[in-house]
Amino acid sequence: MVTSKFPKDFLWGGAVAANQCEGAYDVDGKGLSPVDILPDVHHGRWEALMNPTEALEKDYGFYPSHESIDFYHHYKEDLALMAEMGFKTFRTSICWARIFPNGDETEPNEAGLKFYDDLFNECQRLGMEPLVTIQHFDTPVALMTNYGGWKNRKLIDFYLNYCEVVFNRYKDTVKYWLTFNEINMILHIPFFGGGLDVSKEEHPEQVKYQSAHHQLVASAMATKLGHEINPDFQIGCMLAAGATYPNTCAPEDVWKALEADREGYFFIDVQARGYYPSYSKRFFKENNIELEIAEGDLDVLKENTVDFISFSYYSSRLTSADEKINSKTEGNVFASLKNPYLKASEWGWQIDPLGLRTTMNQIYDRYQKPLFVVENGLGAKDTVESDGSIIDDYRIDYLREHVREMGEAIEDGVECLGYTTWGCIDLVSAGSGEMSKRYGFIYVDRDNDGQGTLARSKKKSFDWYKQVISTNGADL
Ligand code: BGP
């Protein structure tokens, strides 16, 4: 019999985010979230993401984000299916605009709070530990229109007010928290990451890094506050990760790869070590970035580092110092060069299970804090057979190989708290706005045009994952 490489209390589960699954965009007093103002999949979603002010002025169809899979009204049925798979944990996010519709109110919206009471209580009842992202691409739109988003330091106070409310309210049901989803994404999709429209900024990099500073301070303050409210809270950061490989062994390529990885590590260096990394000085100088750092900020960062480091991993990346090499392919927002040793998904995201082991070892060596793999998975088009079955062997293959390598990383000595696959139930893609890019073990009858009954059904991978969990990763 194969023995498990995973610790006995390993948190197996799945992940979603409010903005991609809840729907009910204007229900029970909710304010607008960034996804609510983006066009549907046919009308240039990416362009609107990069120029959100213009998106606000247009009247788009708004499907699919406005309804999504209507998790808001289906959560009981969905959580029951996840419990059936044996989930030990369920990762979701709180929609900030449900709690504070404009982001800057002093009193929270009780109906929004009540929804998450019910949701987290249901998780507990089913034996699943909620893992909650406080801000997953979800800064209320009103904070962008009225304050300019995270470039405004006032956002720190609004965020902390929001944290204080949710920490107090859910302190007995939620133990694991993530302060910002993929905090490094603020550099690439600033509207999602920071409620920012940098399209008309004179010096966009300055704005992005200043906003990042505000988020880093907010994250550290939230960590402090959370620990005061409940010392048992485990509060983590979250990085869009994926090791960068050099295209050749030319020293210039190796250096380029190191620099590329630093772009993301920069954030975790601050959140896990408590100070800006030494290399940031030169980077800021050469890019004419001057951070406004208020008195006390650096102490706050120093004294309130995270308890664990979570990250998403979909693929590794490849880079070259030679500009003539431009065989680009897509990836999780970041483009990469094509790696001839790897296959790719239909969306061009390269598939590299061993890269997960490499990434886990790199992050753990760097910080020596427990890791949590909170996103991993394959976005693919599924076919429903005439008998209703969905044979998603490609998804099983992807996940099996990644779980195997995660097990190897654990054997390498990496401490890892758990694994939540992305989009455990089909949901709207963040990058493209499509429904047809599916990640789930649970199929949702909904297409890119908003057609479908919203009925849920189990894919082949459902039973596979159930067996993985029941054998604690021994039987893949
Ligand atoms: C990450 C996000 C998720 C999720 C995932 C897959 O960046 O944290 O919100 O969507 O990527 O990306 P996509 O939906 O573009 O396939």
Residues whose N, C-alpha, C, O or C-beta is under 5 A from the ligand:
A	BS01	BGP	E182 G379 V428 S429 A430 G431 S432
